[in-house]
Amino acid sequence: MLDEDQLVRHHKLVPGNADGSEIWLAIAKGDMPKDTADACSIGTATDADYCGLSEQEKSALHHALDALQAPTPQPQVVASEPGKPDGGSAAPNTAPTASTFTTDRDIIRLISDDVAQANSTDAASYRYLTLTHLKNAGDPERDLQVYRSAMTKLLNSLSTVSDAFTPTAIDPAKTVYRIDLRRLGWSRATWDRIVAADPYVTLYNNSQFKALQSDLNTNAPFIHADWFAFTAARPPLYYTILDLPRTKKELQAKLGVDSTRDFAERRVERAGFQRSGVSDNNRLIERHAMSTGAYWESYDFGANGDRKSLFEFPLGPAGAFGDISDRFGFAQDGGEIIFNLPNGFHAYYLTDGKGNRLDIGPTRIVRDPSQRDSAVTNGISCMGCHDKGIKLNPFRSRDTLDQVRGLALKSGTLPSDAKEIVAEIFPEGDAFGRRLESDAKHYAEALAASGVSVSSNLDGVEMINALSKRFEDPLKMRLAAAEVGMTEAAFSDRLDAVGGASHDLRLRLEQDVVPRDQFVALYASLVNAVNENGDKAVPLGTVAEQSGTTPDAVAQLGKKSPQVTKTFDLAFVASATDLRIGDLITFTLRSEQPCFLSLIDTDDKGKVTVLFPNGFHPDSRIEAGTTVAIPGSTVAGFRLRAPEAGTDRVTATCNTSFPDLAQKQGGEKFASYDSTRSLIAAQTDQRKHYTRSLKVESDAEPASPTGPLIANPIEPGVPIVAQKSVVLNIH
């Protein structure tokens, strides 16, 4: 593992549980590794081609993940003086106490003091982005520094003015940053559109906050920087802030790019190649000059044959070069546009084959493996791919970047006039590569002018994507508390005091994680329930109605590509995780999709017992949105007690298309095995194994011992799997 701590912290790896680790599930499904040779997929691979992990390597990795111990928390190095990179003394990264925790009222006080130092004209254009909740949640300084750079890069990537802008930290911890709308070319209405999409808007019962609302003429003087990165770096807000039109034709007119003239005068440069790393099919990139630098466009295809082949039809798009394009022009299915903003940063635009604007590129044409749904989403995906600007093809050198010119000029089917055009627009040798490198250098210089290094990243992830992904992360107790503006202890106590659904949420946050979209949906009611200061969180959309903001400017938070769905949420908690021998235990589950459920207990000796399905309830189907308790009113006939002292891991798995486990026939109500591998083998040969596990006691036989838990059928489809685990400590 390159960085085990990071994998664990971002829930990609569960130490000691290979089958519960996202990284293993991706390998098992064939989604990883990505860097396999083309020959693997068409059956022509040689020994020199890398085609992924062998079965032996997979087995060894599975064993290593199962044997992996949780990483020991390391002390966080903090600077002895603010702003000094000397490292200072080591301090443990513990939960902040009431004296070190920065509250929302502290933020309001900092902003109020900052505004008080400005004249009224300047202050009216001040707005603020905060990273305070991430610091309160324990994010290390190395991560926060990348997030600061990401914030600066994103603001400049959404700017319409010629000068680079650097936000100003107004607190010693550098977690509250002032921006000036005028320095970005934004109007107050632009900020209102951003706030209209914010699910965290809170109206504080505080005189300083109310004064800020009046002085700055906004309902929300400050917003979370990670939410801003997630939402403003993708449509619809991305298009709204930059005011990008709905068609490529309108975009070119707005930018002053005349592609018709450039084609006619051969003032365009191209390179085409078979492999790109973005698409499975051939791809062409094209450069036009413009007043702020360069306008780059790719032509992407859903296939390689007929009019989709650049090597047979290099003179597209239709009509570009007159009548000859009708005979030898390609027919593209879509494309990506990258152009320099006035400050030298990049803006991005996706189109379909007809030049209409897209939010998401079709996955049959292009893919972004770094995104959770693999979809190329305009803005955020482009920023991640082009982290250093316009880039060389990873499979080609600068000298051999283009593959079209050489083949086309030797073609026996292209006429001489077509070859003449090819020779003019596909530069020879390394000329195109040098042009590309020059534009990349221009981009790096623009970032440097804002104080950002083009190489800044977090564990290999481009900075804006890193901050966006931080927002996408599911929440545990500490982060949830920080986002509500409370310490972990205070938040937990308030959840218990409020009771009901809040108590259930506390169990989930302590034992499991809550997906971001669920937390966002709960946020307003949650804050209003636990807050004791009279503050009121505003339901999403309310600010838009109050400010008159157009509804289409409100971002659909957490929206995934409709083309790809890899997983879904499965809530899974135990009635308690710290148990004494003989204690009764109940597991509560709720799935957002109908699925087949299995519940497996693994003790500290590796022994396995299938708790569900079982002889009392062989049908494992559960309904979407239905809370199921095991055992409970609908899953009756038995009780579960903690056995002798030790540690048990109970894993819940839901599969949308077929049961992961078939209930064995015979005398056993609860099947037992000496290992996970024995369990898997037993699904085919029905061998019996016995083990210590949670103690099972039978009640009276249920009225319908063979009846289903939920009788509704599940529609067939592509299998989608959700999996969660809880660890029980028995003493």
N, C-alpha and C positions, 0 to 999 in steps of 0.2 A: 504494500500500500504506500502510495506516495505521501499521503497525509491522512492517517487514520482518524485523527481528531476532527478534521474538517468533514470527512465522510460521515462520522457519527453525528456531529453537530447538525449537519444538514439532512439527517435521516436517510442517508443512502446506505448506511451500514449499521446492522444491529449485531454487536459483538456476541458470539456464541449462538447465533441463529441465522444460518445461511439462507434458509427458506423465507425468512422474514426481512431480508435485506434487499433493497431496491436494486443494488448493483448485481446481485446474483440473479434476481428475477429477470433483469435485462439480458444477462448472458444466457440464461436458460431458454428465453424466448427467441434468441438469435438477434436481439437488437444491438448487442455489443459482441465483439469490437466492431468499429465502423470501418477501419482502414484495411479492408480486405481487397485483394486484387480483383480487377474486372473479370479475369478468367475463371474465378471461382463460381460465379453465378451462371456461366454458360458451359461449364464442364470441361474446360480446356486447360485447367491449372496444371502447372509443373511443380517440381519440388522447390523451385525458386519463388513461387507465388505464396504469399501469406493468406491463408483462408480461415483464420480464426483459431480458437482453441480446440485442441483435440479432446476426445472423450476422456482420455487419461488426465489431461491438464485440467479439465472441468472437475473431475472427481477430486483431484488434489486440492483445487481451490475451494470446493465445497467443504472438504474436510478442514482446511485451514480456517475458513470463516466460522465453522461450528466450534473450533477450538480457540478462537480469538477471545481474549479477555478485554473488558472495557478499559479504555485508556485512562491512565492516572492523570487527574487534573494537574496542569502545570501552572506555576506562578506566572502572573502577568507582569512583564517588565514595564515600569512606568518611569517617565522622566522625572529627575529630581527637581527640575524647574520647568514650568510651562514653556513650551516652545523649544526646549533644548533636546536634541536627539541623542544625549549621552547615555540614555538607558536608565541611569539612576539606580535606585535600589529595587529589589524585587518585592512585589506585594502580591498576595494571593488574590485571584479574581473571584472574590466572594460577593454574595448578594449585598447591594448597598443598604446601609442602615438609614434610618430617618434623617440623620444628620448629613449623609453624603448623597442622598437621593434628590435629584432636581425635580421639583413638582411643576405642574403646569402654571401654578401661580408664580413660581420663581421665573419661569419663562416670560410670563406677562410683565413682571417687574423689570426684567432685563430689557424687554422691548420698549416698555414705557420710558425707561431712563434713556434709551437710545434715541427715541423719537423726540424727547424733551430737548436734546442737544441740537436739533435741526430746526430750520425755519419752516413755517407752515407749508410753503410751496414744495420744498424738498420732501418733507415728511409725508405729504399726500401721495407720493409715489413709492413710498417704502412698503415692502412686504417681506415676510420672513419664512425661511425653511429651517426645519429642526431635525437634528439627529439625536436629540436628547433621550428619547425613549429607547434607542438602541444602546446608548451608553448605560442607561439605567438597567437595561436587560443583561448587561455584562459583555457586550461585544468588545473584543480586544481592540486596542489602539491601532494595530496594524490594519484591521478591517475598516475602522472608522476613517483612517487616512485615505484609503481607497474610495470610500463613500464620499468624502469631501471632494476629491478630484472628480468623481462621477457627477456630483451635483453641478460643479462648474462646467464640465464638458456638456452636460445636457442643456443647461441654460443657454450656453453659446450655440448649441445645435438647434435651438429654437428662437434664435435672435434674428432680427431683420436689420440690424445696424452694422456699420463697417468696423467698429472697434471691438476688440475682444473685451470681455467683462469678467471680473473676478469678484464673487460675493465676499462680504466682510463679516468675519466672526465678531460677535459682540459679547461673548463670554469667555472666560479663561479656558474652559474645557473645549472650546471650539465646536459646540454642538448647535448653536443658534446663529443663523446667518442672515444678514440683511441683503436684499436685492433691491435694485432701483428699476422700476418698470421702464423708465425713460431710456436707460442704458441697454435695454433689450429690444426697444421698439414696440413694447407692449402698451396697450391702453388699459385703463381700469376695467373695461369690459372684458378684456382678455383674462385678467385675473378672476373676474366674476365667473367666467365660463369654467375655469379650472376649479374654483371652489364649488361650483354647482355639481361637479362630479365626485366631490370628496365625501366619503361616508363617515368621516371622523369630525365633522364640524360640531363644535360644542359651544354653547352660549354660556359663558361663565358668569356666575352671580358675584361679580367683582367690579368695583368702581373703576379701577385702572383699565380693565378690559373694555368696559363700556365707553370709556373716554377714547381708547384706541379705535374702537369701531367708528366713533364719530370723527376723529381726526384723520383717519385713513380712508374713511368712507367705504368700509367693507365689513361684511359679517364675520370674516375670518382673516385676521391679520397674519396668522401663521398656519402652516400646514406641515405634515410629516414629509421629509425628503424622500423616504423610500416609497411611500405611496405615490408621490409626484413622479418618481422615476418609472414606476410600473405603469402609470396611467398616461402620462404626457408623452412617453416614448412610443406610443402605439395609437392607432386610430380608435375612436374618432378625434380625440383631443389633439393628437399630433397634427392632423390635417387642419384642424381648427386654428391652432396657435400660429402655424406658418401660412395659413390662408392658401392652401394648395387646392386648385380647381379639380373638377371631376374628370377631365380628359387630358390626354397627353398634348393634344393640339392646343388647348387653352393654357397648359403649363408652359409650353414652348413660347407662346405669345407673351406670357407674363414675364418670362426670363429673357426675352429678346433672342431666342435661338430660332433660326430659320433653317430647318433641316432640308426643306425643298431646295433652297438656294445652295446649301452646302453640298447636297448630292449633285446638283447640276454643275457646280464649279469644282467638284472633286475635292472640297475642303473638309473632308472627313477621313478619319483613320480607323482601321479595323484590324482585328485579329480573331481567328476562329480556331476552335480545338474540340476534340472529342470528349476528353475528360476535364471536368472543372472542379469536382468536389461539392458542387451545389446541385447538379442535375445528373441523372443517369444518361442523358442524351447530349448531343453536341450543343455547343454554345458559341455565340458570337458577341464580342464587346466592341463598342464603337465610341469614338471621341469627337465631340464638337467643341470649338472654342466659344467662350462667352465672356462677358465683361468682367465677371468676378473670378474667372479662372477657367473651369472646364465643366462640360456637360457630358457625362458618360451614360451610355445606354447599353443594356444587354438584350439579346434576342434569345429567348428560351423556347424549348420544344418538348412536346409530350411524346415524341417518337423520333426515329432517325431516318425513316424511309421516305421515298417520294419527295414532296416539297418540303419536308422537314430536314433534308440533308443539305448542310452547308457546302459539302464537297461537290455535289452535283448542281446545286442551285444557290450560288454564292451572292447573287445580286438582288436580294430582297431589301426592304419589303416591297409589296406591290406598288408599281409606279415610280419607285425611287429613281430609277435611271432610264425612264421612258419605256418604250415598247419592249426593249430587251429584257426588262424585269418581268414582263408577262411570260416570257419563255424560260428565263433562267433565274428567277427570283424565288427565294424561300418564302414560306408562309409560317410565320411565327405564331406561337400559342400564348405568349406573354413576354414580360420583360421587367427589368429593374432599371431605374434611373437614379443616378447619383450626380448631384451638382453642388458647386461651391456657393455657400451663402456669402453675403458681402464681407463677413469677417474671416472668410477662409475655411470655416467649418463646413461639414457636409450636411445636405438634406437628401431625403430618399423618397422614392415614389414607385409603386408597383402598378403594372398595367396588365390587362388581358390582351389577347391577340388583336383586338380592335382599338386599343389605346385607351380603354376606359379604366379609371382608377380602381384599384383593388385594396382591400384591407389585408387580405391574406392570400398568398400565392398557392395555387392548387398543388397538393403534395404529389400528384402524378407527374408534375413538371419539376418542382424544386422542393427541397427539404432543408430544415434547420435542425440537426440532431441535438443542438444545445437547448432547444425549447422543449418543454414537457409534453407538448402535443406534436412535436416534430414539424410544425407548420412554420413557413416563412411569413412572419408578421411584419408588415411595413414599419419602418423605424427601428424597433428594438432588435430584430434579427439582422438587419443591415448594419447596425452599429456594432453588433457582436462580430459579424463576419469581417467587416472593414475597420477593425479596431485601429489599424495603422494607416487607414486611408485606402486609396485604390491599390490593389494588391496583384502581384504576379500570380499566375496560375501555379498552384503547388506542385503540379505534375510536369511543368515545363520550365526550362531555363529562359532567361531573358533573350538569348540568341535564337531560341527555337520556339518561342511563345506561339506564333501563328503556324497552323498546319494547312491552311486553305490555299495560300498563294502558290506554294510549290506544286501542289497537286493540280490546282486549276490551270496553271500555265502549261502543264504537261498533258492536260486533258485532251482526249480525242473527240470529245463531243461538244465542248465549248467553242464557239466561233471566235475569230480573231478580235472582233470588236468587243466581245464580252471579256476576253483575256486582257485587252487593253485597259478596261475599267478596273479589273481585278488588280492589275499591276499598279494602278494609280492610288487605289484606296487601301490596299493591304501592303503596308511598308515592308521593305526588305530587311533581312538581318535583324539587328537589335534596335532599330530605330524606334519601333513601337514600345519595346520594353523600356528604353531610356525615357520616352515620353511619360510612361506610366510611373517610373521612379521619380521623375521630376514633380509630378502632381502629388505623389505621396509625400515628398519632402515639403511641398507647399502646405499640405495639411498638417504635418508635424509642427511646422513653424507657427501655424495659427494656434494650435493647442498650447505651444510653449508661451505664446504671447499672453495667454490667460493664466499661466502658472501651472499648467498640467503637462505631465510627460506622456507622450504617445504610448509609451511602454507600460504605463501603470495598469495593473490588473490584480485580481484576487484569486490566487491559486489557478492561474491560467485563464480566468474568466474576465472578459472585457469589463471595464469599470461600471458602465451604466447597466449592463446586464447583471453584474454582481449585486448592485444596489436594488435593481428590480426583483431579482430572485430572492433577495433578503425579505422583501415584502411578500413574495409568494410563499415563503416557508410556512409550514403549519406552526401553530403556536403551542408552547407549553406554558406552565403557570407564570414563570418569571417574565416572559415577553408579554403575555396577555395583561399582566398587572401593570407593566411599564406603559403599555399603550393606553390603558385606562387612567394612567397618571397616579398609580398607587404602588407602594412597596409590595413585594410578594406576600409578606406576612399579613399586612393590612387587607389586601385584596382577598386572600383566602378566608380570613376571618369574616369579612363582609359577605362573601358568597354563602358561608355557613349561616350567618345571621339572617340573611334574606330568605334562605331555604328554598324549597321547591326546585324549580328548574335551575336556579343558581347553584344549589348544592350539587345537583347532578353534573353541572358544568365543572365544578371544583374537582369532582372525581375524575372527569375526563382529562382535565388539565394536569392533574397530578400523576395519573397512571399512563396517559396516552398523549396524543396531540389532537388539536382541533384544526381542521383545514381552514385556510384563510377566508375563503368565501363564506363559510359558515360563521366565522367570527365577525366578519363585516356585517352579515345579516343580523347578528345578535347585538351589535355594538351599541346602538342607540338605546335599546331597552335595557341592556346590561348597565351602561353608565347611569342611566336614570334610576336603576334599582339600587346600585351600591353606593352612589354618591351621596354624601351627607352635607354638602356645601350649598345645595340649591342650584348646582350647575345642571344644564339640560343639553343632552346630545340631540342633534337635529336629524330626523330621518332623511335618508338620501332622497334628493329631489325637492325637498322643502325650500332650500336656499335658491334653487333655480326658479321656483314659483315666485318667491318673494322678490327676487332681483329682476324678473322678467327675462331671464336667460332662456334662449331657445332650447327646447327639449333635446334636439339632436346633438347638442354639445355635451350632454351628460354621458360620460363614459360608462360602458357596461362592464363593470368591474369583474375581473376573473373570468371573462368570456374566453372559451376555448374554441379551437378550430372545430367546426362541425364535421370535418372530414376524418379526424383521428381522435379516438378516445382510448387511452391506455388503462385507466384505472378509475375508481370511484371511491367515495368515502364510506368507510365502515367504522362506526363508533363502537368501541368495545371497552368496557370497564368491569372491574371486579368490585364486589361490595366492600372489600378491604384487601389490602396487599400485605399488611403486617398481621400475621395470624398466630394464635396459640393452638397447640395440638388439640384437635377436637372441635375447633370453631367451624360453624356452618359458613358456607360461601355460596354466593350467587353471582353469575355473570350476566351482564345486561348488554344487549347489542341492538344496533339500529343501522340499517343499510339504506343508502339513497337509491339503490336499484334492487329489483327482485333478483334473488340469487339462491344458490345452494350453499348451505353453511356447513362447515366442519369445525369442530372444537377439539384440539389435541393438547393433552398435558404431557410434558416431558420433565422428568425429575432430574435431580442433580447427578444421577448415575447414568443418564442417557436413556432410561426406560420410558416407554411411550404408552399412553392410554387414550383411546378415542372416546371422549366424553359425549360427543354429538356428531353424527347421528348415533343412535343406540337402539337396544332392543325394545325400549319403550316408544321411541320415536324414530323409526327407520327412514321416514321421508324428511329430508333436510331442507326443503324449500321454505324461504321466508319472503314476506312481502316488502316492497319498498315503503319506507317511511313508518313501518310498524316496529315498535319497541318490543323486543323479545327478552324475557328473563329465563335463564337456564340454571337451575330448575325454576319453574314459575307456574302461573295459572294455566298457561297453554302447553307447557312442557313439564308435565307432572309425572309422579310415580317414583321419584327418587330424590335423595338429598345428597349434597356433596359436603364432606368434612375435611379439614386439614389433617393429613396423616402425621407420621413422625417428623421430627425436626429436619429441616433442610430447605432447599430452594427448588421451586417448581416454576417452569415457564409454560403458560397456557396460550396457545396461538389459535386465533380465529381466522378462518379463510372463507371468503365468499366467491363463488364462481358463477357468472351469469348464464352459462350455457349448459353445464353438466355437473353432476356431483363430483367433487374431488375424491370422495371416499364412498365406497359401497358398504352398507351395513352387512356384516357377515351373518350368515344363517347358522343356526345351531343353538347351543345352550347359553352362550355368553350374552348378557345384556350390554356389557361394556367390553369391547375388544382391547386386549393388551398385547404389547410387543416389546422385545428386548432392545430395539433401536428403531430409528426412523426408517432405515433401509429395510428392516424386517417388516415394518408396516406397509411399505410400498410393495414389497414382494408378496405379502399376504393378500393384496388386492387381486392377485392373479392365481396364487396357488392355495389360498385359504388355510395356510398353516396357523396354528395357535401358539401364542406366547403369553407368558404371565409376568407381572411386574408389580412393584409397589408404586402407587400413584395416589391421587386424591381418593380418600376413602368414600366409597359409594354405598349408600343405604337405600334399600327399596322401601317405598311406601306401598300402599295397596295398589294392585294393578290398575292402571288407568282404564277408563271405560272403553276407549278405542286404542289399544296398545299399538296397533299397526297403522293407525290413521295418520295422515299428514299433519304437520304443524300448520302449514298454510296450503290450502288446496288449489289455489289459482295457478294455472300453468304459466311457464315462462316462455316468451317468444324465443325461437332459435336465433342465433346470430354469432358474431365473432366473439370468442371467449374473452371476457374481461375479468380480471381477478383483483380483489382487494384483500389485504392481509394485515392484521394487527396482533400484538402480543402484550401480555402483562406478566410480570414476575411476582411470585408469591414467596414471601419470607416467613417460614414456619419455625417457631421456637417454643 
